[in-house]
Amino acid sequence: QARKKDIVFIVDSVQNKYVDLSNNMYLAIFILLENAVKHSFSNSYIKISFKEENDYILTSIENIGALIYDNEKDEILKRGYRGKNTKTKGSGIGLSLAKEILDQHNCDFSIVITKINSYQSKFVANIKMKCFDA
C-alpha cells in the first residue's frame, strides 16, 4: 500500500539497545505503521525514529494526513471511532487495539497531533518501551 501511494519511509536510528517485540508487541507496532500508511497522503513520508533514554527506547512514528480536530484526540483511541475527515475504509479498532496491547506491557503510549493547515495534521505516535543491552 505504501508503494502504491509513493510513501517514503525515513528511519532515524542510532542505538545500542533493543526491545522485546514478543507477546503481541510486534502487532501493536504493525498496527501503528499500517495506520500511518493508510492515513498518509500520497507522495508523502513516514518518519520512524528511535531514541535511547536510560533503560527505555522512545519510538516515534510520524505521518501527515487528513485534519484531525482537537476534540478528536481522545476519541480516536476509542474502539469503533473513525476520524471525521478520514477517507479510508476501516472499523476504527486499530489505534484502540494498539493502545490495549501497549498498556498490557506497561509501555507509555501517547499521540501528538499538530494542525498544519485547514486540511492536514501531523500525527505522531510515541511509544516508550523497556530496552535491553545488545
Buried (B, 14 or more C-beta within 10 A) or exposed (E): EBEEEEBEEEEEEEEEBEBEBEEBBEEBBBBBBBBBBBBBBEEBBBBBBBBBEEEBBBBBBBBBBBBBBEEBEEBBBEEEBBBEBBEEEEEBBBBBBBBBBBEEBEBEBEBEBEEEEEEBBBBBBBBBBEBEEE
